[in-house]
Amino acid sequence: MSKWLKLAMGTLLVCCMTAAVYGCAGGTDEENNNTNTGIVFETTTEADVNVLKGEGTDLAVTVKEDGQAVTEGVTWTSSDPAVATVADGTVTGVAHGEATVTVAYGGEEKEFAVTVYDVFVDSEEDWISVYDYEGESQGNWYLLTADITLTKPSIMYNDAQHEFTPVFTGRVNGDGHKITYSESRLFANVKEGAVIENLVLDANTGFYWGSALCWELNASTVRNIQIDAEHVYDIQYVVAEGVGWIQAANIGGVIYYAANGSVVENVTGTVDFSSLTNISSKFGAVVGLAENSTIKDCSVTVYKPEGVINTIRPVASNTDSEEINCTATNETVALGEYTYEYYIQDGDGWVKSEENSGTKEGPVGHTVILPQIAIEGYTFDADNENNVMSAIVKEDGTTVLKAYYTKNA
């Protein structure tokens, strides 16, 4: 027998003797952190689990020892039963919050990070509950489980209270889903430790309420937001139940005012200001005004109109705040002339209101929108088939917007 064969056999003998002393379990199960015990936690459930309040979710865990399923001696515990309870592998949501659920056997264990939400959002109707800013749901936690489209501006969901857009104090986790909306920002004030995260915001079809996400972020967090927003009005009137508002748009791309320890993190995408004719010095691509807050890891491409020489920064004004690793890439869009015309009823026909009509410049290849204005003695005829309330600006100047108004009785 060669010395090499003797050496190999000796090594094998030592390994087998070691296995006899310490046990042979087929190596390490890295997923479950079990080292040479023969205990395995088999499951198809992800380590992060979302649960609806009042509902149960089976974690579908099979505990095996040396390849055999076991049930006796398996224990389940929750780090916070006030948030989530667990029994025989079924987690039940009690109240919104976070808890760790642990399954243990034979000195080994596996953990699941459980988050309980008040509402799973997969429709516009579900999203409307977010705007119950005077009810019990104000501080609720919401999880988007599908992309949703809002068919009317958020101002109109609570027009009875005459609020522009509601206050929010809870948590919205988009889980990577998209909200498509236009005209008004999603929230007025986000405050009191609120969190808005993991959202795709698509507001590129006509947007005018100041900032695309919220007016004020107060002691709260916005993170992991991908945005595509186009600001199309300098000023816009909106009327709900006979009450009118006027709002300048040129104040901030995503958030106007972040204050009191707020954090804005990882906001990326595009913000198009090329339709605006008056861009304020307080206009920031991500945040207009930051006070005692942290803005970090944000990267936004800004489209601005030809002739605007000032550079739009990620944060326009910074007071006692940290701005870390933030960029705003400025791109200039060429302007072209377009015509806007307002028509008023005259007997059985229509005549152009010369004093309200004229020409403007708009970004070539981009959408411009004709605002509804107040004309004394007349009311906008929303059902008139001749209305052209939005159009793409053509380089040759042939774009025409039209709005028709009926005579009041």
N, C-alpha and C positions, 0 to 999 in steps of 0.2 A: 504494500500500500504506500502510495507516495506521500510525502510530507504535506503537500497541499490538500490532499483528500482528508488526511488525518486532521488537519487544521479546520477544514470545513465542518467535519463531523463533530469536532469538539465545540465549535461555535454553536452548532445546532443543538447540542446537548445542553449547553449553558442556557440557551433561550428557552428550551422546553422546561428545564428545572425552574427557571424564573417564572414562567407561566404557571407552573404547578403551584408555586408559592403564592403569587399575586392574582391569579385568575386570568383566563384568556377570554376576552370579550370581542375580539375582532377589530380592535383599534379604537379610534376616537370618532365620535359623532360630533363634528364641529358645529352643526346647526343647533344642537341642543346642549352643547357644552358638557357632554357626558364623556368622561375619560376612563375607559377600561373598566366599566361596571356592568356592561351588558344591558343597561337600561336605555331605552329609546322612546322618545315622544313623537309619534307619527301624526302629522296633521297637514292639511292643505290650506289651513287658515293662515293669513299673513300675520306678522308680529304686531302690526298696527290694526286695531279693530274699531270700526265706527258702529255705534249702537244708538238706536232711537229710544228716547225716553218712553218708558212704559212697555217696551217691546223686548223680547228675548232673542238672543243669537247663540246658536250652538257652535262652540269652538272646534268641534269634531276632532278631538284628540284621542288617539289610541296609545295607551302606555304598554310597552312590551319589555319583558325581561328575558334575555337569552332567546329572543325570537317568539316568545309566548305572550299573548295578551293577558294583562292582569287588571283587576278592579279593586280587590281588597288592598287597603293601605294607601290608595291614591287619595290625596287631599287637594281641595281647591280653596283658595283664599283670595279676598279682594283687599287691596290696601286702603280702600275708602268705600265701605258699604253704603254710605250716604249718597254716593255717586253711582255705583254699580255693585250689584250682588252677583254671586255665582254659586251654582249648585249643579253638581254632576256634569260640569262642562258647559252649562248654559248660562250666559251672562245676561242679566236684565238691567236696563237703564233705569235709574231712580231719579236722578237730577243731572242737569248739564254739568260737565266737568271732566276731569281726567283721573283715572285710577289704573293701577297695575294688578292684573289678575295672574295668579301663579298656580300652576299645577305641579305637585311634588310627589315623589315616590322614591323610597330607598335612598334618601340622601341626595337625590338629583332633582332638578326642577326646571321648568320652562315658564317664561313670562310672556304676557301679552299686554301691550299698551292700549288701554281702552279709553275711547273718547265718547262721551254721551252727548247727543244733540237733541234739542227740543223739536226741531223740524227738519225733515229731509225735503229739499226743494228740487222739484223736477218740472215745475210749470209756472206760468205767470201768476196764477191764483195763489200758489204757495208763496211766491215772492212778495205779494201784496201784504202778507202777514208781517213781514219785516217792518212795514211802515206803520204798525200799530204803536206809535210812539207815546200814546197816552195810556195804553193798556198794559196788561201783565206781561205781554211778550216783548216789551222793550229791551230787556236784558237777555233775551233768549239767544241760544246758539243755533246756527243754521249751517247745514251742509248741502251744497249743491251736488245732486246726483245726475244731472243732465244739463246740457246747454239750454238757456232760456232766452226768449225775446220779449221785451216789453213793448206793448202796442201803443202805449201813450206815455207822455212824459210823467216822471215821478211826482211832479207838482200836482197832477190831476188825481192821484190816488187819495189825497187827503184835502181836496179843495174845500170841503166844508169847514175845515179849521183855518183855511187861508194861510197855510204854510207853503213856502216854496218847495221844500223837500224835508223829510223828517229827520229827527234826531235819532242816533243809534248808539246804544251802550252795550251791546252784546258781542257776539262773535259770528263772522261769516267766513266759512272755509269753502272756497270755490272748488277745491280738489282738482284744479286744472280745467274746470269747465268755463264756458263763455257766457257772458251777459251781453246781448245786443240791445242797444237803446239809442235814443236820440233826444235832442232838444234840451232836456234838463239833467243836471248832475244827479247822481244816485242819492246822495245825502246832503243835508245842510251841515249838521254837526255830528262828528264822531268823537265820543268822549267817555270819560270815567273808566279807563282801562279797556276799552273796546279793542277788538282785533279784526282786521279785514285782511285775508291772505289767500294766496294760491288762486287768483282770479285772472281770467282773460277778459278785458273790457273792449268791446267793439262799439265805438261811438263815432263812426266816420261817415254817417249819412246826414249830418246836419245837427250841429250841437251849439248851444249858445249860453247855457247857464254857467258863467264864470269858470269853474274848474270841473273837470270831468268826473272826479270821484266824490269830493266833498269840499265844502267851503272852509270848514274848520276841523282840524284834528287836534284834540285836547287830551293830553295824558293818555294817549292811545297808540296803537301800532298798525301800520300798513306795510305788508311785505309780500314779496313774490307776486308782483302785478305786471302783467303784460298788457300794454295799452295801444290802441289805434284810435285816436280821436281827432276830429276835424272841427275846429271852431269856425262857425260860418256867420255869426252876427256880431257886430260891435255893440248894438243895443237892440233889445227886443221887448215888446209889450206882450203880456199874457193876461187874459181875463178869465176868471173863474167865479161863477155866481155873482157877476156884477162888480167884482173887486178887481182893480187893475194893478199890475206891478211893472216896474221898469228896471232892467238890470244890465249893467255894463258887463261885457264878456271878457275884456282883456286884462285879466288879473292873475291867472295861474293855469298851467296846463293840466295838472292832475289834482293838486291840493293848493288852496290859496294860503291858508295860515296853519302852521304846525307849531304847537306850543306846549309848555309845561311837561317836558320830559317825553314828548312823543318821539317815536322812531319810525322813519320811512326807509325801507330797505329793499333793494333789488327790484326797482321799478324800471322796466325796459319797454322799448317800442318807439312809436312815432306820435308826434303831436303836430298837427297842421294848423298854423295860424295864417296861412297865406291869403285867406279871404278877409282878414281884418285890416282896417285902414288906420287904426289908432292903437298901437301897441304900447302899453304903459311901461314905465321904468320898473314897476313892481311885478312885471310879468316874468315868472320863472317857468322853465320847461317842466319841472317836477313840482316845486313849491315856490309860491310867490314870496311869502314871508315866513322865516323860521326863527323861533324864539325859544331858547333853552331846550333845544331838541337835537336829534341826531339824524342826519340824512346821509345814507351810505350805499355804495355799490349800485348806483342808479346810472343808466345810460339811455338817453333819449335822442332821437333824431328830430330836429325841429325844421318845419317848412315855414318860411316867412315870405311876405310879398317883396317883390322887387322895389328897391328904393329905401327899404328899412336898413339903415346902416349899423344900428346898434346890435351887438351880439346878445342873443338870448342865452342866459346862463341856466344851469340846473336849478339854482336857488337865487332868486333876485335880491333878497335882502336877508342878511344873517346877523342875528343878535344873540350872543352867548350860546351859539350852537356849533356842533361839529358837522362839517361837510367832508366826507371821506370817500375818495375814489368815485367821484361823480362826474359825468361828462354830458354835454349837450352839443351835438353836431348840427351846425346851422346850414341849411340848404335854402337857396333863393329860388323863388318861382316867378317866372315872367308874368306880367300883367297884360290883359287885353280889355278892350272896352265892351260893355254890354248895355242894353237899354232896359229900363223898367217903366211900366205904364200902369196907371190906375184909372179904371173906367167907372163912371157913375151913371145910374139909370136916368134916362131922359125920355119920359113918355114910354113908348114901346121899344125904344132903342137905348143905345149907350153912347156916351161921349167921353173922350179922354179928359181927365183932370190934369190940365197942363201944369198947374202949380205943384202937383205932387209927383209928376213924372219927370224923367230925365235920363241921364247916362251916368254910369259909374265904371270904375275899373275893378276887375276881378282876376284871380289867378287862372291862367290859360290851362285848360284840361281839368279844372276842378269845378265842383258844384257850388253855385251861389243860390241863395234862397231869398225870396221876396218877403219881407216882413209884412204882417197885417198892421196897418196904421189906422189911426182914428180920423175919419172924415165926417165932419159935423153934418148931421141930417141924413146920414147913410150908414148902412150896415153891410159888412162883408158878406158876400154870397158864396159860402163855402161849397155849395152844390153846383155852381156854375161851371159847365163843361169847358168854358173858354179860359178858365184860370190856368196860368202857367206859373206855379209857385216856386219851382226850382228848375235849374238847367245847368249844363256844363258850358263854361265860357269858351267860346271859339276864338281862334286867333284872328279870324277875318272880321270880327265885330258884329256878327249877325245874330247873336244870342239876344232874345227878347223875353222878359218876364212880364206877366200880366195878372192883374187882380181886379175883380168886378164887385161893385157895391150897389145894393138896391136902395131905393129911396124909402125913408121911414114914413109910415102912415101918418 
